[in-house]
Amino acid sequence: MDEFTADTQGDSILAGISLFSSDQIGDYKHPNPHIASPMFTQSLPIPKEFPDFPFPNPYPQQLALMQSIYDTLERSRCGIFQSPTGTGKSLSLLTASLRWLLDRNSTVQPKLKDLREKLKAINALSTQSDLDWVMAYEKSRVEKLVIEPELEDLARVNDCLEKISDLKTSSSKLLSDLLNDSGVTSAPHSVATDPQEENSYEGIQVEEFLFDTANENLEPVEDDECSKPATDVEQPRILQIIYCSRTHSQLSQVLGELKKCQNLINQITVVQLAARHSLCTNKKIYRLSHPEAINEACLELGRSKQKCSMRNRSSVSKVSNCILSGVPASVIASCVRQDRYSDLFGKQAGTLRNQASNITARIGCPYYATRSALPLAQLILVPYSTLLQPATRAQSGISLKNAVIVIDEAHNLLEATTSSMSVLLHLRDIHSVLTVLRSYQQYYASRFSSVCSLRIKQLISFVQCLQNVLTARRSNVTGSLESRVVTVSGMLSEAGADNMSLHQLTDCMHQKRMVAKLAGFAKWLVDKSDRPTAVKRQIDTDLPVGMHALLTRMKRRNADQQDDDSVDAPFIHGETSSGSTSSRTPDLEGCSSSLYKFQAFLDAVIISEDDARVMITPVGPNQLDASTASSDTKGPSLYFTVLNPGRYLRDLVQQSRCVLLAGGTMEPFEELIEQVFVPAGKPPENTVVFACDHVIDPKRQLAIYPVAESPDGQMLEFTYQKRSTPQVMDECGEVILQICSRTPNGIVVFLPSYEYQQSVCLRWEKTGLLERLNKQKRVFREPRNPSSLTQVMQAYGTACTENQSNGALLICVIGGRLSEGINFSDKLARAVIIVGMPYPNPQCPLLREKMAYLDRQFARIGASCSGTSPGRLHYDALCMRLINQAIGRAVRHAND
């Protein structure tokens, strides 16, 4: 026996013998994580009804939509679902997808029991004495190779589901535990509350901003241990639905819809992801204005010796459990920031009024708590910006494996993806970056290592190249800005930077936290320049003249920018003898913003593919005069963008179980199929396309009137060239006045742009037409500043619904904040007036480039759409989607 057990040669021979044919046992393959998982071996029937739906009798369109969604998820197919605005699309999406998820989870325990019985039978069979023990052992070994991984996966999933069930039934206890843990009389680290202390760099050593490759690791430092997930092997993979919409406010509306489904919300764990600037509860951090500055400050605090007390693993875990039990992270963050805990703890909060600071320091960070909660989240709510960018998605901890991705308001998907991949870099940003880099180089010149010195010089050289692209003299007799679109390689060649190693520069900036150090250095200089100290005198001696100008202007605030976030501050006011210009930065954080935008631009150039383009808007001759610079609102710039955004969605489609695109205006379907699904390996025949009619009766409840002439018989031509003429604006106002006299309650008007809104209102005020409109209905305007939007909407709603009032008129902008995501139901909008067809400017060089690119790359779309070219289809779709979305604001339910 000893000789047999020690016979390694004989063991290897036996192990190599194939005792069974493939027909008897089959080749072993690890189950596919998406479809071949043991959770999906049994198909589910399509429900005939959905009891979770909050209303007893869903519309036929809603029932058909829910059944189609359920079937698509069960078959692991991708789908495009068009349900007109106002038909309860979001509620149907939530009901069908979450019911499917719960039905799938209900199969876990029966399948787990079945596998355990099979494993038990295999073990029993292998011990029977009447069988050849070698044959029995080999057969059981191969069968276990198939069953045991499935059994382990299901066991982990089942453990997670049991933990979720416990969390959902113990919300009160978890909040009580959180309160008791927070009511400790002492905190390990206090949180600064003095704004002067928070913004001061008095205690900062200038050495902290030194960029030195010799003293730092090459790998970037990420978040601390409180948010580190376990390895992929150890992490359980439960079914997750990632629900994506355009903005956080729209996600809040989705969460409100979900609360109507009490049966679902009592069983499902929900996590709404948000950025640090929304969830951070450390006053030293969240009071920084720029989101990137908040991110860097938070990460820097994690690297420092004095850690943030709110990132303690135990505290974060308690908050994470509260979030999973049903307490939104936004509520926790809001309570901590305001030191008002009644919304969180109810009456119990009154016993700890004198310990508010201790509670604040002891409650774990909601931002890291949401990340910690992700593995057990069954429904994850994310905005476009988080899901569409791979880097942001990875930083947020989102895993696409085994996930169902539901993208609501998906008519904006391609445009939103383009926006997420685009970077706008103004000339004033380039000037700020160049000034800071030169000052940084001069201040630390004697302390740089040779590698650091080389990288700083290379960065300065690259920034100068970008500046030269915008300031180079060109034949421009009209003096206007002539934008042109070039490829990335063409831009680099024109700038003279095609021989630079840009990969080394971007690696250097990321690995060494260079942007954070440069921003900190600039702020440190500003702080020191406010005090007549020896350091200030040294700075005054060392710094170039341009830096003094920058530091002075960094303290100024531009009041106009507070009113309009889309209007940029003037950038130029003179030119030096060397050809460089001095920049005007609106405030202290403006320099940081420019640095982060430059880093984003460099990153985009590095990873660009053949569809990437750069639109160059150069300096015109008239802009070199200070008297004309102040009137410029756009300014010279480099705009990086992509022409085929669908290719950047490949990971979403390939890595997830399935992707559902839903919206009110999804046509043309071919555009989404060819640009999103086909490049990811999903042929058109495997993509579900669903479209339904509206729930209203169009013959009885809806009337559409195209108005081509004014009451005086004048043609209403709202082309870009003619819409701003006084005659057209006057006739437009007369038409609106007549509609107001015949329509009760509220009327919503959509104009082409904010600029046109301003021009029209000024004209009507001058001619007295605005006063006549006010006599018919109170007139309101959509503000450009989003902070005023709520107040305007409340006043408008009151004016529409008051019995003594004649109603109200709201003048909006199509494509603006009120044209999507806002409900004007019933009395809020008895009529919708759209002034002109909102086609984009056909002479825009970027639009012309994109249309030409689509015609070249997607000719098959045109062949399937009655010969219309893909570029023209895209152009028409941009207009019609805006119109449909605007009209849909007023049609919100079957009786509207």
KADA-V110110 format. One line per field, one symbol per residue. ss: DSSP state (H for helix, E for strand, L for the rest). phi: phi as a letter, one per 30 degrees, with the letter a starting at -180 (. if undefined). burial: b if it has 16 or more other ideal C-beta (glycine too) atoms within 10 Angstrom, else e. Layout:
# KADA-V110110
ss->???
phi->???
burial->???
This chain:
# KADA-V110110
ss->LHHHHLLHHHHHHHHHLLLLLLLLLLLLLLLLLLLLLHHHLLLLLLLLLLLLLLLLLLLHHHHHHHHHHHHHHHLLLEEEEELLLLLLHHHHHHHHHHHHHHHHHLHHHHHHHHHHHHHHHHHHHHLLLLLLHHHHHHHHHHHHHHHHHHHHHHHHHHHHHHHHHHHHLLHHHHHHHHHHHHLLLLLLLLLLLLHHHHLLLLLLLHHHHLLLLLLLLLLLLLLLHHHLLLLLLLLLLLLEEEEEELLHHHHHHHHHHHLLLHHHHLLLLEEELLLHHHHLLLHHHHLLLLHHHHHHHHHHHHHLLLLLHHHLHHHHHHHHHHHHHLLLHHHHHHHHHHLLLHHHHHHHHHHHHHHHHHHHHHLLLHHHHHHHHHHHLLEEEEEHHHHHLHHHHHHHLLLLLLEEEEELLHHHHHHHHHHHHLEEEEHHHHHHHHHHHHHHHHHHHHHLLHHHHHHHHHHHHHHHHHHHHHHLLLLLLLLLLLLEEEEHHHHHHHHLLLLLLHHHHHHHHHHLLHHHHHHHHHHHHHHHHLLLLHHHHHHHHHLLHHHHHHHHHLLLLLHHHHHLLLLLLLLLLLELLLLLELLLLLLHHHHHHHHHHHHHHHHHHHHLLLLEEEEEELLLHHHHLHHHHLLLLLLLEEEEEELLHHHHHHHHHHHLLEEEEEELLLLLHHHHHHHHHHHHLLLHHHEEEEELLLLLLHHHHLLLLLLLELLLLLELLLLLLLLLLHHHHHHHHHHHHHHHHHLLLEEEEEELLHHHHHHHHHHHHHHLHHHHHHHHLEEEELLLLHHHHHHHHHHHHHHHHLLLLLLEEEEEELLLHHHLLLLLLHHHLLEEEELLLLLLLLLLHHHHHHHHHHHHHLHHHHHLLLLLLHHHHHHHHHHHHHHHHHHHLLLLLLLL
phi->.ddddcdddddddddddcdbddddcjddbdeddccddedcdcdcddddbbddddcdbddedddddddddeddddchcdabbcbeejciddddeddddddddddddddddeddddddddddddddddcdddcdddddddddddddedddddddddddddddddddddddcbdddddddddddddddbbdbdcdbdedddcccdddddddcdcbddcbddddccddddcdddddddddcddbccccbdbdddddddddddddcdddddccdbbcdbdedccdccddcdddddedddeddddddddddcddddcdeddddddedddddkcddddddddddchbcddccidddddbddcedddedcdddddddddddeecdcbccbdeddddceddddddidcddicccccdhddceddddeddccbcbddddddddddddddddddcedcdddddedddddddddddddddddcddbdbddicdcdbcbdddddddddicdccdddddddddddchdddddddddddddddddbdcddddddedddddddeddddddcdccdddddbdcccdecbblbdddjdcccccdadddddedddddddddddddcdcdcdbbcccddcedddcddcddddccieaccdabcbddddcededddddabccbadbcddddddddccdddcjcdedccdbbbbddddcddccbbcbdccbdediddcccdddcdcdedddddddddddddddcbdhcbccccdadddeddddddddddiddddddddbdcbbddddddcddddddddddddcdddcdjbbcccbdiddcdbicccdhddadabcccidddddddddddddddddddddbdddddcbhiddeddeddddedddddddddddcccadcd
burial->eeeeeeeeeeeeeeeeeeeeeeeebeeeeebeebeebbbbeeebeebeebebbbeeebbebbbebbbbbbbbbbeebbbbbbbbbbbbbbbbbbbbbbbbbeebbebbeebbeebeebbeebeeebeeeeeeeeebebbbebbbebbeebbebbeebbebbeebeebbeeeeebbeebbeebeeeebeeebeeeeeeeeebeeeebeebbbebeeeeeeeeebbebbeeeeeeeebbbbbbbbbbbebebbebbbebbeebeebbebbbbbbbbbbbbbbbbbbbbebebebbbbbbbbbbbeeeeebbbbbeebbbbbbbbbbbbbbbbebbbbbbeeebeebbeeebeeeeebbebbbbbbbbbbbbbbbbbbbbbbbbbbbbbbbbeebbeebbbbbebbbbbbbbbbbbbebbbebbbbbbbbbbbbbbbbbbbbbbebbeeebeeebeebbebbbebbbbbbebbbeeeeeeeeebebebbebeebbebbebeebebeebbebbeebbbbbbbbbbbbbbbbbbeeeeeeeeebeeebeebbebbbebbeeebeeeeeeeeebbbbbbeeeeeebbbbbbbbbbbbbbbbbbbbbbbbbbeebeebbbbbbbbbbebbeeeeebeebeebbbbbbbbbbbbbbbeebbebbbbbbbbbbbbbbbbbbbbbbbbbbebeeeebbbbebebbbeeeeeeeeeeeeebeeeeebebeeeebeeeebbbbbbebbbebbeebebbbbbbbbebebbebbbebbeeeebbeebeebbbbbbbbbeeeebeeebeebbebbeeeeebbbbbbbbbbbbbbbbbbbebebbbbbbbbbebbeeeeebbbebbbebbbebbeebbeebeeebbbebbbebeebbbbbbbbbbbbbeeeb
